[in-house]
Amino acid sequence: MTSRRNVNLNKELSNDWVGRVRKWKRQWVPVDDKPPPGKKPCMLLKWVQTEERVHPGPSRHPHIVPVKDLSLVPGTDSEALGRLPHGGAAASDCTGGTDSMDVDGGLMMGGGTASQGGGVASARRPAVGHEDDLDDEGLMMRGTASQGGGVASARRPAVGHDDDMDDDGEVQPLYGGFGLGLHGGLMMGGGTASQGGGVASARRPAVGYDDDMDDEDELDGALREEEEEDEDQEEEEEDDIDDEEDDDDEQQQQDDGGFHEDDGLERGVIAGGDDDEVDEEDDDDEDCAPGLAMDANKNCQPCTLGKYCLGGDATVNPTNAEDGCPDGLATTFAGAKSQAQCFTKAGYGRTSSKGSDGKVSLAGVLCDVATYNVGSNTAGCQKCGAGLTTATNGSTSASACLAPAGSYLDKGIGKLCQKGTYSTDLNANANCVPCPDGITTAAEGSTTAAACSLALKGYYIDSANSTNAIKCPLDTYQDQEANVTSCTACPNGWKTKETGATGVAVCLAPPGFELVDGATNITACAAGSYKADWNRNPCVACGTGLITKEAGSVSKDACLVPAGYGLTSLSPMVAAPCEQNTYGDSVDRAAVANARCTACPADMFTMDTLETRTRNSSEYYTAESACLVKPGWGTTSTTPQECPVGTFNEGKNRSPCHHCGTGWTTVAAGKTAESQCVVQAGWKLAADNIPAPCDKGSYSTGGTEVAPNATCTPCATGYSTQEDESVSNDECAVCAPGYGGALCAQCNYGTFASGGAKVGDACAACASGSTSRKGATQSQQCYSTLIDARNDVFNLADEGAWADNAATTGIACGAACDALDTCVMYKFVVNEAGQGTGKCSLLSEVSSNPSHTVGFKIGNGDDYSVWGLDQSVGAALASQPSSVADEAACKDACTAASECEVYVWNASGTPKCTLTKSELEEASISMFQVVGAKLYSDLHP
């Protein structure tokens, strides 16, 4: 509690104070410019917060806006002057009441208790912790409180933080509360959201930490009991509130020097007046606030971690000393204010009891076996899960809860080990230890390995090693869980499918075996029957006409349809031989639904049908190859067909129709022999008795069965067919090559026709400067009228045969030769002046009885320009042909010799063939003339 004392307002005061967060300065400020008559001005001593922080770094409460220049309204109680950081300044005559400032800068405008530096408020004045809680007129906003906490009056609620409010600004249930009581309500260890602030009402206590709540969000332990006690006393307290408020008002008015809050004056410190000093009370009455304890220097310090401080009180705690928590309990932060803030140590639980005086006290209890507590909470010891326990007392976590021997841990509970398993000690295993394979225990919950002593069914204990179980061998069984050392043999020769048989019921006849009535042992199924499974049933017969390959068949699939047979019935199963244009398989096949006889393809028949008889008993049709075609028919890639014209087949086979051969055909379809083949139309039978096609320009109507041979008939002169192998004269409807015009006449010199043109189309003209023989058939037979010597000139044996011409240029010289049908060639010698002029000489043909026939090669011997002369032309080749019989052979020799440009045939006397070429001669050129009528091909058609 805070003592009152008088203060001399003019004494020297400290103007600086270091708060918990920022530094402060203070100064006197006049409040009223016009004081009442006879009174000095009322002065207000203001604390002003600076921007300088005491500790660098971010604020512990960044959401709180620091108070800036908040005027404190001091009362007559002013222990903060010059000494304490929790107060304002004292004044006289301004107003009464007790005020205090929060360390973080809030203004407490009334009586009541507050946490962490909150002020004391009157019964009718609310406590305000922060300027954000004030409205525009500086009055407290209803329902709000500050970081520093504070207590509201009996008529105004206090809330620890905005988070404690709902959307309408009302207090949320169980968070915060209303301050009911004589002087602002009771602080119960801090309200929700605020740091130690908040107010507990008579019905709703303030909760400071989550640890104060149980799993259902209800108050834990002693707090819950105190809540129930408060509810019982609420009606009595409410009856006393009005009287207590009246008493408080009277007392407050006296403490304020006779001023009442309704006087309309702003509360403050009055500097001046009749008396300059106020009597100061003795400092010995100072007490520490809850959460603080006094040290040796008479300073209040935060309560030590692990302890709590109720605050100074002349009766309860006159020494302002710390109190220790009960054994097993401790506070978890410095500055704890009550025993309610003593939380459990690890391994202890917290209990509460109510004394005869009605007060609740707490105690710590060491957790028993099978319980635990993690500490730092208000709960009692927690029980381990069902079937779990702990090794000792005082366990500190759920992980200390273990499964006992004979159990295992499953999802937080202990379960007995199943038969065939065991555990020997406390454990956290998810499974018990299994017995060796084939061994089990007598019951659940076994705690030793020795409990694994019984052989499972299908096993026996190894007589040499009791921890080893062996599966019963094949054809034996063991049907008990017992300590046995052998298995029992199956009766009647029955077998077991696997080792480890668990009873005589699994002693069976294997597939392919049966126990015949009256027999003592099982035997194999007879041929034509089968048995598919392990059982004691008899074998099953396959069906009529069906077979098996051997005795002891194990499947219905072993029932086979014989080769050449097919199923005729499925129920009962019956098979019969295939006949009358059907066939079976070539091998025995499985007796399935599709194992029937297969019909021959269309237009194919089995031999019994083709020969119109009954199938022989030894005759089986086992494949499609038994299906044959009739005579005059043949097979194809799809279905059989009648042999078309030009083919034949004798039938009763699976062959395709045979072709008559190139140039042969038949006069009709469905022929059965090669002798029925004749020469086909458009062909002829050549001298070698091999058919040959008729060429263009001829046709053939083909042979007959009476006259199988044929010949080709030529079209009329000038006419031709479009293609080879023409079959009638009607196809002679186009002009032949080298013919054209209305009557398909032969093409003249300088024209050509390739043939196939319709009647009436004229022959095409050769290009300008070129000519051709008569009846030329293509443009390649049009040759230039003047052709260069490969070298320079063709020299003559008699150079005097050259005749001079008036032409002075090479072009004019060539034109002069081209203009004369008798000009064989020209020679042009360029003048030395080198201006393109020179001498032109022409060589003319000998028109009467020439001694030499000279042929100039065109191209590579495609044709020759042939002239009559009395001398040789050109230089003779080094190699000459011998024994040349005629001009044609001489020409062919020149064609064969690539060097040859001219052949010279001398028919006078002894015929002689000479091959020559042109020669190099500077400044001279020579060209021979081509005339259509002088072409070898025209002269020798």
Summary of the structure (lengths in Angstrom):
residues: 941
radius of gyration: 69.1
end to end distance: 154.3
largest distance: 184.1
contacts: 3073
relative contact order: 0.04
helix: 12%
strand: 27%
